[in-house]
């Protein structure tokens, strides 16, 4: 239920029709990330274990990525490690896409911070100008 007592549905959660079923896109994104990384699935699983202390075997990974095994899911705790190991944000992008959001690379994050600081600097400089008796904002 929402805060106002209305029963939430996929159609009204964000004010329009929305599907949050990301299963196929997410599985495809993880497969693509692993394939493009040049690492074997065994190596990815080994690295995930080292990074997260969560045992993920190749068999488990294969089951989670098979379209015919819809009931098998990757633990959420390993998704960040898979992105790190494969150097790909695509699995995260697949999860965020229905929300109209996206993951930013470190370079994009830096650029966004610079943009925000530049905008804040311009606003502060305009206020200083006003206080010194110059042009009005």
C-alpha positions in Angstrom: 0.0 0.0 0.0 1.1 3.5 -0.6 1.2 6.2 2.1 -2.3 7.4 1.1 -3.8 3.9 1.4 -4.1 3.3 -2.3 -3.1 -0.2 -3.3 0.1 -0.1 -5.4 0.2 -1.7 -8.8 2.7 -1.7 -11.6 0.5 0.8 -13.4 0.3 3.4 -10.7 3.6 3.1 -8.8 5.3 5.7 -11.0 2.2 7.2 -12.5 2.0 5.2 -15.7 2.2 1.7 -17.1 5.5 0.2 -16.2 7.0 -3.3 -16.3 9.7 -4.0 -13.7 10.4 -7.5 -15.1 14.1 -7.1 -16.0 14.9 -10.9 -16.0 15.6 -11.3 -19.6 17.5 -8.0 -20.1 19.5 -8.6 -16.9 20.5 -12.1 -17.9 21.5 -10.9 -21.3 23.5 -8.0 -19.8 25.4 -10.3 -17.4 26.2 -12.8 -20.3 27.4 -9.9 -22.5 29.5 -8.5 -19.7 31.2 -11.8 -19.1 31.6 -12.6 -22.8 33.2 -9.2 -23.5 35.5 -9.3 -20.5 37.4 -12.2 -22.0 37.2 -14.0 -18.6 35.9 -17.5 -18.3 32.8 -18.1 -16.1 35.0 -20.1 -13.7 37.4 -17.1 -13.4 34.5 -14.7 -12.8 33.1 -17.0 -10.1 36.5 -17.3 -8.4 36.9 -13.5 -8.4 33.4 -12.9 -7.1 34.2 -15.3 -4.2 37.4 -13.4 -3.4 35.6 -10.0 -3.5 32.4 -11.0 -1.7 33.1 -14.1 0.3 30.0 -15.6 -1.4 30.5 -18.9 -3.2 29.2 -18.7 -6.7 30.0 -21.8 -8.8 30.1 -21.9 -12.6 27.1 -24.3 -12.4 25.2 -21.8 -10.3 26.1 -19.0 -12.7 25.0 -21.1 -15.7 21.7 -21.9 -14.0 21.1 -18.2 -13.2 21.8 -17.1 -16.7 19.8 -19.8 -18.5 16.5 -18.5 -20.0 14.9 -21.8 -19.2 15.7 -21.6 -15.5 13.6 -18.5 -14.6 13.5 -19.6 -10.9 17.3 -19.4 -10.5 18.5 -15.9 -9.6 21.8 -14.3 -8.9 22.2 -13.1 -5.4 22.0 -9.3 -5.3 25.2 -9.2 -3.3 27.3 -10.5 -6.2 26.0 -8.1 -8.9 28.4 -5.3 -8.0 31.3 -7.8 -8.0 30.3 -9.1 -11.4 30.3 -5.5 -12.7 33.7 -4.9 -11.1 35.2 -8.1 -12.4 33.9 -7.7 -15.9 34.5 -3.9 -16.0 31.0 -3.5 -17.3 28.0 -1.5 -15.9 25.6 -3.2 -18.3 24.1 -5.5 -15.6 23.4 -2.5 -13.4 22.0 -0.5 -16.4 19.6 -3.4 -17.1 18.3 -3.2 -13.5 18.0 0.6 -13.5 16.5 1.1 -16.9 12.8 0.6 -16.0 13.2 3.3 -13.3 14.5 5.8 -15.9 17.9 5.8 -14.2 21.4 4.7 -15.1 24.7 3.9 -13.5 27.5 6.4 -14.2 31.1 5.5 -14.9 33.7 7.1 -12.6 34.5 9.6 -15.4 30.8 10.5 -15.8 30.5 10.9 -12.1 33.5 13.2 -12.0 32.1 15.2 -14.9 28.7 15.5 -13.2 30.3 16.7 -10.0 32.3 19.3 -12.0 29.1 20.5 -13.7 27.2 20.8 -10.4 30.1 22.7 -8.8 30.4 25.0 -11.8 26.7 25.8 -11.6 26.9 26.5 -7.9 30.0 28.7 -8.4 28.1 30.8 -11.0 25.2 31.2 -8.6 27.5 32.3 -5.8 29.3 34.8 -8.1 26.0 36.3 -9.2 25.0 36.7 -5.5 28.4 38.4 -4.8 27.9 40.7 -7.7 24.4 41.7 -6.3 25.8 42.3 -2.8 28.6 44.5 -4.2 25.9 46.6 -5.9 26.2 45.3 -9.4 23.6 43.8 -11.6 20.5 42.1 -10.0 19.9 38.3 -10.2 
